[in-house]
Amino acid sequence: MKRILPFLAGLLLASCNSNPKLSLSLSNSDISSGKMMLTQYNETVLTQPVKDGKASIEQPLQSPGYYDIVLIDDTKPLNSQKKFTLYLENTNYLIEPQNNNYPKVMSGSKTQQQLTDYYQLQNQMAGKLDAKIDSMTKYLESQEVKNMPPKQRAALYEKTRKLQTERRKLEPEILTNYLEAHPNSLAASHILAEQYLDEYASQYAAVYARLSDSAKNTDDGIKVGNKVAVLVKLLPGATAADIKGQTPDGKAFNHHDIKAKVILVEFWKSGSVVANQNHAKMSNGLIITPRDREQFATVSVSLDTDKATWLKNAPKSTAKWIQVTDLKGNASPNVANWKIKAVPTYFLLDGNWKLLQANINLIDVDQAVHDYLNKK
């Protein structure tokens, strides 16, 4: 709740100062009776009634920012509500909702105009695909689909997933085109911060590089920059992050000491059933071919916080299977630097500590190692 206090404080100042105010009018809505909710960080900060398609806000806004407008029609199911993002500051806004597109917004805010320009381009490049996905998603919820044979229903789900993947893949291209037309856009940093950057990390890193210095220095720009800096370290060919920690004999880990052409880096924790099962597989011979095995090493990085627990559960540390921990658990810099979200997680590196494959499935390691060494 603390993050919305500045806005609420601004509302309370309405009757005691003559500062510029936010003047927002909703017009030509198809809602005869409903609500207009103003939200930020998933918290509702203001609710206004919508009557005969109209609603308004006339209040000073202490600080500008991005807000979501949620329109609820009292005569329709809740899942029919409309939601869109605006950049609000103390100036005039006239909003005219559109059927399935971003609303028509007339405002003196330059940042809002940048946001509008982006959504107009997005509609041009992805509007038809978005409409198709929306139609498919609604159809999947219908009784007709629920009554289908499982195989037929599964095919529809798979078709929808492919469309959604196609749409996500298109987003970096939309942003690239947008920045070509609007190289100084501050709104671009916020738009970029709203994307799932992990899936197409290299493409989003290229988009981030196009941001102006001013956009990079916004709160959203700094957040994206920090995330991209981590993600690019997990791209194939990138130099992997260092690993902080000590081996069981108390020596600081140094990856330069590893004598191997391929290295498997594992992140695990005592108590993980899967990690323990995988350790058994690794002990019994993860790499099948003797020639491959001679050129392969493993580094197991524990996220334990208790040394005795770690030593009890860790496999024996050898030159070919090195055990490491800093005993900081999830607070370890290794977790942030390697972007660990779950354990166990595996990465395949070459002998120069450059990433070959991130988040590799353990069952795929032997074939990946064999293929890599055969190319050398």
C-alpha positions in Angstrom: 0.0 0.0 0.0 2.9 2.4 0.6 3.5 2.8 -3.1 0.1 4.4 -3.8 0.2 6.8 -0.9 1.6 9.7 -3.0 -1.4 9.5 -5.3 -3.9 9.4 -2.4 -2.1 12.3 -0.8 -2.5 14.2 -4.1 -6.3 13.6 -4.0 -6.5 15.0 -0.5 -4.9 18.2 -1.6 -7.8 18.9 -4.0 -9.6 21.4 -1.8 -6.6 23.1 -0.3 -4.4 24.3 -3.2 -4.6 25.6 -6.7 -2.0 23.4 -8.3 -2.6 22.0 -11.8 -4.9 19.0 -11.7 -5.6 15.8 -13.6 -8.7 16.3 -15.7 -9.8 12.9 -17.1 -13.0 12.4 -19.0 -14.4 9.1 -20.3 -16.7 9.6 -23.2 -18.6 7.5 -25.8 -18.3 4.4 -23.7 -20.9 1.6 -24.4 -21.3 1.2 -20.6 -24.7 2.5 -19.5 -24.0 1.7 -15.8 -20.7 0.6 -14.3 -17.4 1.6 -12.8 -14.1 3.2 -13.9 -11.3 2.0 -11.6 -7.9 3.6 -11.5 -5.2 1.1 -10.4 -1.4 1.1 -9.9 0.8 -1.9 -8.9 -2.4 -4.0 -8.8 -3.9 -1.7 -6.1 -7.1 0.2 -6.7 -6.5 3.9 -5.9 -9.8 5.4 -7.2 -13.2 4.2 -8.4 -15.6 6.4 -10.3 -19.1 5.5 -11.5 -19.8 5.3 -15.2 -23.3 6.6 -16.2 -24.6 6.7 -19.7 -21.1 6.1 -21.1 -19.5 8.9 -19.2 -17.2 9.3 -16.2 -14.7 11.9 -15.0 -11.8 12.6 -12.6 -11.0 16.1 -11.5 -8.2 15.9 -8.9 -4.6 17.1 -8.5 -2.1 14.4 -9.1 1.0 14.7 -6.8 3.3 12.7 -9.1 3.0 11.4 -12.7 3.1 7.7 -13.5 1.7 4.8 -15.4 -1.8 3.7 -14.2 -4.3 1.1 -15.4 -7.8 2.1 -16.2 -10.3 -0.7 -15.7 -13.8 -0.3 -17.1 -16.5 -2.6 -15.6 -20.0 -2.9 -17.1 -22.4 -3.9 -14.3 -24.7 -5.6 -16.9 -22.0 -8.0 -18.2 -19.9 -10.7 -16.7 -16.7 -9.6 -14.9 -14.4 -11.2 -17.5 -15.8 -8.8 -20.1 -14.1 -5.8 -18.4 -11.7 -3.6 -20.4 -8.3 -2.7 -19.2 -5.6 -0.3 -20.6 -2.6 1.7 -19.5 -2.3 5.4 -19.4 0.5 7.8 -18.4 -1.1 10.3 -16.1 0.1 13.7 -15.1 -1.7 17.0 -14.3 -3.2 17.8 -17.6 -6.3 17.1 -19.6 -7.3 13.6 -21.0 -10.3 12.7 -23.1 -10.7 9.0 -23.5 -12.9 7.3 -26.0 -12.8 3.5 -25.7 -12.6 1.4 -28.8 -13.9 -2.2 -29.2 -10.8 -4.3 -29.1 -8.1 -1.7 -29.5 -6.3 0.8 -27.4 -8.7 3.7 -26.7 -8.5 7.0 -28.5 -6.7 9.3 -26.1 -6.5 13.1 -26.6 -4.1 14.7 -24.1 -1.5 17.3 -23.7 0.9 14.7 -22.2 3.8 14.0 -24.5 4.6 10.7 -22.7 0.9 9.6 -23.2 1.2 10.4 -26.9 4.3 8.2 -27.1 2.3 5.4 -25.4 -0.6 5.9 -27.9 1.8 5.8 -30.8 3.1 2.5 -29.6 -0.3 0.9 -29.2 -1.4 2.1 -32.7 1.7 0.5 -34.2 1.1 -2.7 -32.2 -2.4 -2.8 -33.6 -1.1 -2.4 -37.1 1.4 -5.2 -36.8 -0.3 -7.6 -34.4 -4.0 -6.6 -34.3 -5.3 -9.4 -36.4 -3.2 -12.0 -34.5 -4.3 -10.6 -31.2 -8.0 -10.8 -32.3 -7.5 -14.4 -33.4 -5.9 -15.4 -30.1 -8.7 -13.6 -28.2 -11.3 -15.4 -30.2 -9.6 -18.8 -29.7 -9.2 -18.2 -26.0 -12.9 -17.4 -25.6 -13.8 -20.4 -27.7 -11.8 -22.7 -25.5 -13.9 -21.7 -22.6 -17.2 -22.6 -24.3 -19.3 -25.6 -23.6 -18.8 -26.8 -27.1 -15.1 -27.3 -26.6 -15.6 -28.9 -23.2 -17.8 -31.5 -24.8 -15.2 -32.3 -27.5 -13.3 -35.6 -27.5 -10.0 -35.1 -25.5 -7.8 -35.5 -28.6 -9.7 -32.8 -30.6 -9.7 -30.5 -27.6 -6.0 -31.0 -27.1 -5.4 -30.0 -30.8 -7.2 -26.7 -30.2 -5.1 -26.0 -27.1 -2.0 -26.7 -29.1 -3.1 -24.4 -31.9 -3.7 -21.6 -29.4 -0.3 -22.1 -27.8 1.4 -21.8 -31.1 -0.5 -18.6 -31.9 0.6 -17.2 -28.5 4.2 -18.1 -29.1 4.0 -16.4 -32.5 2.7 -13.3 -30.8 5.4 -13.2 -28.2 8.0 -13.6 -30.8 6.6 -10.6 -32.7 6.9 -8.2 -29.8 10.6 -7.4 -30.1 10.0 -6.6 -33.7 7.2 -4.2 -32.8 9.3 -2.4 -30.3 12.2 -2.2 -32.8 10.0 -0.6 -35.4 8.6 1.7 -32.7 12.0 3.0 -31.6 13.0 3.5 -35.2 10.1 6.0 -35.5 10.4 7.3 -31.9 14.1 7.0 -30.9 13.7 9.4 -27.9 10.6 7.9 -26.4 10.6 7.7 -22.6 7.5 5.4 -22.8 9.6 2.8 -24.5 11.4 1.9 -21.3 8.0 1.2 -19.5 6.7 -0.8 -22.5 9.9 -2.9 -22.5 9.7 -3.4 -18.7 6.3 -5.0 -19.1 7.6 -7.7 -21.5 8.7 -11.2 -20.5 12.4 -10.7 -21.5 13.7 -14.1 -20.8 12.2 -15.9 -23.7 13.8 -13.8 -26.4 16.7 -12.3 -24.4 19.0 -11.5 -27.3 16.2 -9.7 -29.2 15.2 -7.7 -26.2 18.8 -6.8 -25.4 19.0 -5.3 -28.9 15.8 -3.3 -28.2 17.2 -2.1 -24.9 20.4 -0.9 -26.7 18.2 1.3 -28.9 16.7 3.2 -25.9 17.8 6.8 -25.5 20.0 7.6 -22.5 17.1 9.4 -20.9 14.9 6.3 -21.3 17.6 4.1 -19.8 17.8 6.3 -16.8 14.1 6.1 -15.9 13.1 3.7 -13.1 11.8 1.3 -15.8 14.9 1.7 -17.9 17.2 0.9 -14.9 15.2 -2.2 -14.1 15.3 -3.4 -17.6 19.0 -2.7 -17.9 19.8 -4.7 -14.8 17.8 -7.6 -16.0 19.2 -7.5 -19.5 22.7 -7.4 -18.1 22.0 -10.8 -16.4 20.2 -12.3 -19.3 22.9 -11.6 -21.8 25.3 -13.6 -19.6 23.0 -16.6 -20.2 23.1 -16.4 -24.0 25.1 -19.0 -25.9 28.6 -17.8 -26.4 28.5 -15.4 -23.5 31.1 -15.6 -20.8 29.3 -17.2 -17.8 29.3 -15.4 -14.5 31.8 -16.3 -11.8 30.8 -18.6 -9.0 31.4 -17.4 -5.5 32.1 -20.0 -2.8 34.5 -22.4 -1.3 35.2 -26.1 -1.9 34.9 -28.6 1.0 38.6 -28.0 1.9 37.9 -24.3 2.4 39.6 -23.1 -0.8 38.0 -20.4 -2.9 36.6 -21.8 -6.1 38.3 -20.7 -9.3 37.0 -21.9 -12.6 40.4 -21.5 -14.2 41.6 -24.5 -12.3 39.2 -26.8 -14.2 40.9 -29.0 -16.8 38.1 -29.9 -19.2 36.7 -29.0 -22.6 33.0 -29.2 -21.4 31.7 -28.3 -18.0 28.3 -28.9 -16.4 27.4 -26.4 -13.8 24.6 -27.6 -11.4 22.7 -25.6 -8.9 21.1 -27.7 -6.2 20.1 -27.8 -2.5 19.9 -30.5 0.2 16.4 -31.7 0.6 15.6 -31.6 -3.1 14.4 -35.1 -4.1 15.1 -34.5 -7.8 18.6 -33.3 -7.1 19.4 -36.3 -5.0 18.0 -38.6 -7.7 20.0 -36.8 -10.3 23.2 -37.1 -8.2 22.7 -40.9 -8.3 22.5 -40.8 -12.1 25.5 -38.6 -12.3 27.5 -40.9 -10.0 26.6 -43.9 -12.1 28.0 -42.3 -15.3 26.2 -39.3 -16.8 28.6 -39.3 -19.8 28.6 -42.6 -21.5 31.6 -42.5 -23.9 35.0 -42.9 -22.1 36.6 -40.4 -24.5 33.9 -37.8 -23.8 34.2 -38.5 -20.0 37.9 -37.6 -20.0 37.1 -34.1 -21.3 34.1 -33.4 -19.1 33.8 -32.0 -15.6 31.0 -31.0 -13.3 30.7 -28.1 -10.8 27.8 -28.6 -8.3 26.9 -25.3 -6.6 24.9 -25.8 -3.4 22.4 -23.3 -2.1 22.5 -24.7 1.4 23.1 -22.4 4.4 24.4 -25.1 6.8 27.8 -26.5 6.2 27.2 -29.8 8.0 24.0 -30.4 5.9 25.9 -29.6 2.7 28.8 -31.9 3.4 26.4 -34.7 4.4 24.4 -34.5 1.2 27.0 -33.4 -1.4 28.7 -36.0 -3.6 32.4 -36.5 -3.0 34.4 -33.6 -4.4 37.0 -34.5 -7.0 38.9 -32.9 -9.8 36.1 -34.0 -12.2 33.2 -33.2 -9.9 33.8 -30.1 -7.8 31.5 -29.2 -4.9 31.1 -25.5 -4.1 29.0 -23.3 -1.8 29.0 -19.9 -0.1 26.4 -21.0 2.4 24.2 -18.0 1.6 21.2 -19.9 0.2 18.9 -17.9 -1.9 20.7 -14.7 -0.9 23.8 -15.9 -2.7 25.0 -13.7 -5.5 25.2 -16.9 -7.6 21.4 -17.1 -7.6 21.1 -13.5 -9.0 24.0 -13.8 -11.4 22.9 -17.1 -12.9 19.2 -16.2 -12.6 18.3 -19.3 -10.7 14.5 -19.8 -10.2 14.4 -23.4 -9.2 16.7 -26.3 -8.2 18.2 -28.3 -9.7 19.1 -26.2 -12.7 21.9 -27.1 -15.1 24.1 -25.1 -17.5 26.6 -26.5 -20.1 29.8 -24.5 -20.6 32.9 -24.9 -22.7 36.5 -25.0 -21.3 36.8 -21.2 -21.6 33.8 -20.7 -19.3 31.5 -19.6 -22.2 27.9 -20.7 -22.2 26.9 -23.5 -24.5 23.4 -24.1 -23.3 21.4 -22.6 -20.4 18.7 -24.6 -18.4 19.6 -27.8 -20.1 17.7 -31.0 -19.1 20.0 -33.5 -17.4 18.9 -36.2 -19.7 20.2 -34.2 -22.7 23.6 -33.6 -21.3 25.4 -36.7 -22.7 24.2 -36.1 -26.3 25.0 -32.4 -26.1 28.5 -33.1 -24.8 29.1 -35.8 -27.4 28.0 -33.5 -30.3 30.1 -30.6 -29.1 33.3 -32.6 -28.7 32.8 -34.3 -32.1 32.8 -30.8 -33.7 36.1 -29.9 -32.1 
